[in-house]
Amino acid sequence: FKIDGRDLRADVSIPLETAVLGGPAPAPTLTGTVELTIPPNSSSGKVMRLRGKGLPAAGSKPAGDLFLSVRVALPDPADPELEALMRKRRAARGG
């Protein structure tokens, strides 16, 4: 986590199919892992906010928020089906 005032910032890695189709993804918080709902067609860099999941409230200061940056992670090792699909898509676009 990176601290930004009362807020926290972190990355959450998701597979390509979740980025395209949307769906659940595990996300870290200070109190454990939660299930984050990724909307369809989410690009790397999309930021999602979890209210009240940043630094805990202290005195008169309210709890901060947690900002999660989506990072699309390709499979390792490479997925031959995914490569074939991308080659087909590239050819259809004339590339």
Buried (B, 14 or more C-beta within 10 A) or exposed (E): BEEEEBBBBBBBBBBBEBBBEBBEBEBBBEEEEBEBEBEEEBEEEBEBEBEEBBBEEEEEEBBBBBBBBBEBBEEEEEBEEBEEEEEEEEEEEEE
